[in-house]
Amino acid sequence: MKRREFIAGLGSAAVWPHVARAQQPTMPVVGYLSLGPPREGAGGVDTFRKGLSEMGFVEGRNLAIEFRWGQNDISRLSELAADLVRRRVAVITTTGGAATLAVKALTNTVPVVFAIAGDPVKSGIVASLNRPGANITGVTAITAELAPKRLELLHELLPRATRFGVLINPVSQSRDIEIAGLRAAAAAIGREIDVFFASNSTEIDTAFTNVAQKRINAVLVANHFLFRDRRAQIHTLAVRHAVPVIYGARQEVEAGGLMSYGASEDYRLATVGIYVGRILKGEKPAELPVQQPAKFELVINLSTAKALGLAIPEALLAIADEVIQ
């Protein structure tokens, strides 16, 4: 072989690996935006990953995930959302109504899959549940609409109670819906409902002090990232003031709360992961209906009931999906 041909051959061989790498498909990147802190989102993220894996996507193998956490500071969401949009991620996953609306305000092209507690139609996120339209779809737990059912359960627990309270974050997207539903439900059974707002730890302390001073018989805690992050504080205050509390998620009862009634968090985040996978495979958000849970679960913690000096009625125990000893 002539020297010139030999050198040319070496040059071609050196170029081929670079060409091959350039032709390999780019790994898709999914953005994940949450109002809450990372420690609260860990369990949900694992379930989200399971949903993705059902569609054949595994983080680090054929998918990357960019996480952005609001640390319960709603003012940070717009910039965090803008950062994900600038990075041109393939899909953005949002947890919570505030995070979803922050992304919606910035893009109508990047696909968005949400997991929220409220009604996405009433909050203006989608046009309808069956036909969400545009670039957004997801899963709703319709938590606010379940608040009257939680009040009913508290009434069964304490049939002689006359005054109930609700602890709610004033920035919650479903605040007004939840309060209106509770007031109507309370009036229907001849009871009163007091509203206590809290947006930080100090205000949670103040709220429970007011609950005790007003002799509120039991409290409903709205389903919000802030209250999940402060669950230990709320459990401690509930026992200190001897106030029965009901939540919207079983995780609160597993961590020491008294009762919960709501949809499975695992269902929501797994479904979101599946939807993201389907979109990555070519389906459009507008053609994927917003999913709603088909099953709700009642969980009761007997240890907490004992600490509160409560005897759970047999009728409630009979319908509970799980009783934690």
N, C-alpha and C positions, 0 to 999 in steps of 0.2 A: 504494500500500500504506500502511495506517495505521502510524503510528510505533510503536505498541505491538506490532503483528504483526511489524514489521521487527526490533525488538529481540529478540522471542521467537525469531524464526528464527535470528538470530545466536547465541543461547544454545544452540539445538539443534545448530547446526553445530559449535560448540565442544565439545560433549559427545561427538559421534559418534566422533572419533578415539580417545578414551579408552575408550569402550565396545568399539570394534573391537580395541584392544590387549588388553583384558581377556579377550576371547573367544578370542584366539589360544592354541593348545595350548602348555603349559609344556614347555620343553626338559628331557628326562630327564637326571638326574645319576647317573653311575656312580662308585662308590667303588673305589679300588685300594689294597690294603694289602699291603705286602711287608716281610719282616724285613730285607732287604738295604738298601744305600744307593742313592741315585738313579743314581750313575754305573754301578753294576752292572746296574740295571734298564733302562737306556736302550734297548739293543737289543731286549730283550724287549717293552718298551712299544711300540716301532714295529711289531713283529709283531702284537701285540695289537690295535693300531689297524687293521692290514690286515684282520684277521679281522672287526672291527666294520664296516669299509667294505664287505666282501662282503655284509653284511646291510643295507647302505644307511645306516649311521650314521657320520657324520664329525664328529670333535671340533671344536667351535666353530661348526658349521653347524646340526646338529640334535641334538647331544649334548655334554654337559660331563663331564669326568672330574676327580674330586677325588683327588689322590695323597697317600698317607701312607707314609713310609719309617721303618722301625725302626732303621736304622743299625747292624744286627747286635746290637742290644740287645733281648733277648727281653722284658725287664721293661716295655718301652714299648708292647708290642702291645695290651694290654688297653685302655689309654686311647685309643690311636689308633683301635682298633676301635669303642670307645664313641662317639668323636667322629663317625665316619661314620654310626653308627646314629642318633645324635641329629639329624643333618642330614637324615634320612629319604631317603637316596639310593634310587634305584630298584632297583639291583643292587650287590652288593659283589663285586669280584674279589679273590682272595687268592692269593699265591704263597708256597708253603711250608706245611708241616703246622702249625707253631706259629701262624702268622697265621690259618690256617683255624680252628683250635681256639679261638683268641681270639674270633673272630666268632661261632662256633657257641655259645659260652657266653653270649652276650649277646642273641641273637635267634633265634627260630624262625619268623619271618615274612618278614624281608627276604631275597630270593633271593640265594644265594651261589654263585659259580662259582670253583672252585679250580684251581690248577696245582701239583701236589705231586710229590715224588720217590718217596714211600713208598706203602704199601698203605693206602688210606683206610678199608677195612673193619676191618683189624686195629687201626688207630689210633682207631677209634670215630667217624670223621667221617660215614660213611654206613652204611646197613643192608646194602646189597649193591651190586655194580657195576651190575647190570642194572636194579635198582629202588632207587635211592639213598634215596627217601623224603624226607619233610619238605621243607625249603627249600634243600637243598644238592646240587650235582652238580659235575662238572668233569672234569679230565684228570689221570691219573697216569702217571709215567714208569717206575714199578716199579723204581726205581734199586737199592734194597737187594737185590732178588731177582737183579739182574744182577751183583752182586759176585762170586759164584763163577765166572762166565764171565770176568770181568776177571782173576781169579787164574789161571784156565786159560791166558789169553793171556800173562800174565807167565811162566808155566811154559814155554810154547812159546818165549818169547823167551830164557829162561835155564833150559834143561832141567836143569842141574847145581845150580841154586840149591836150598838147603835151608830157608832162613828168609825168610819174607815178613812185611811189616808193613802195618797199616792205620792211616791218620790219620783220626780221626773227632772231631766236636764232641760233647762229652758231653750237650749239650741236644738233639741231633738226635732227632726223633720215631721214626726208623727205626733207631736205634743198635743195640738188642738184636737185631733181626731180621738186620741186616747182619753183626754179629759172629758170631752163631750160624751163619749160612750160610757164612761164610768159614772158621770153625773146622772145620765138617763137610767142606767142600771140600778144605781143606788135609790133613785126616786121611785122606781118600780117596786122595790121591796120595802119602801118606807124608811130608808136609811140615809145618812149624810156622808158625803165624801169631801175631805179637805185636801187641797193641793199643796205640796211642799216642793219648792224648786231648789236644786243644788247643782252647781257646776264645778265644784272643787271639794277637797277634803274638809275644809273648814265649814263650808256650807252644808255638807252632809252631817257634821256634828251638830250644827245649829238646827237642822231640820229635825233630828231625832230628839233634841232638847224640847223643841216645840211640840213634837208628837206626844211626849210625856206630859208636858204642861197642859195640853188640851185634852188629855185623857183619850187619845185615839186608841181604839181597841185592836186594830191590826193595820198593816201597811202593805200596799202593792209597790214593788220596785220596778220601774220601767226598764225595758231591755235596752241598755245603752252601754257603749264601751267604757265610759267613765265608771259606771257602777260595777261593771265586771272587774275593772282594774282595782277598785276599792272594795272588793267583796269581803275581805277580812275585816275591814273597818266596819262595814255595815252589819256583818254577823255579830261582831263584838257589841256594837251599840244596841242591836235588837235584843240580845240576851241581857245586857246591862239594864235596859229599860223594860224588860219583860214584854216585848211587843212581837207578836207573831208576824212573820213577813213571808209573802209569796213572790216568786220570781218567774221569769219567762223562759229560763234555760236550766236544764238539769245540772249543768256544771256548778251552778251556785249551790245546789243542794248537796252535791258530792263534796263541795268544799266547806260545808257546815251550815248552809241555809236550811230553813224549815220545809218549805214546799216549793214546787215549781210546776207550771203547766205551760206547755208550748211544743213547738215542732223541734225535731232533732237537728242540732247544729251539724252533725255529721252528714245528714241528708243534703243540707243546703250547700255546703262547701264541696262535697263530692260531685253534686250536680253541676256546680259552677266549673269544676275541673273538666268534667265531661263535655260541657258546652264549649269551653275554650279549645279542647281537642278537636271537636267537630268543626269549629271555625278555622282552625289551622289546616284542616283537611279540605277546606273549600266552601263550607256552608256559610250562609249569610245570617247575621244576627236578626235581621228583619223577618226572616222566615222561621226563627226558632221561638216558639211561644214562651212567655214568662211562666216558669214552673211554680206551683204552690204545693206545700206539703199535704199529703193525704191523711197523715196520722199525727195525732198530738198525744203527749204522754204526761201523766201525773206522777210526780216523784215526791216521796215524803221521807224525811229524816227523823227517825224515832229518837235518836240521841239528842238532837236539838229540841225536840218536843219535850223531852224529860228535863232538859236544862231550863226550859221556859215554864215548867210546871203544868204542861198541857197533856190531856188525854185525848188522843186522836179518835174520833168516832169510828165505830166499826164500819159504818156505811162508806166512809171515805177510804178506809184501808182496803175495803173490798173492791173499789174501783181503781185503786192505784196501780200503775204499770210497774212500779218498783218501790219497795219499802227498804230504806237503808237502815240497818240496825245500829 
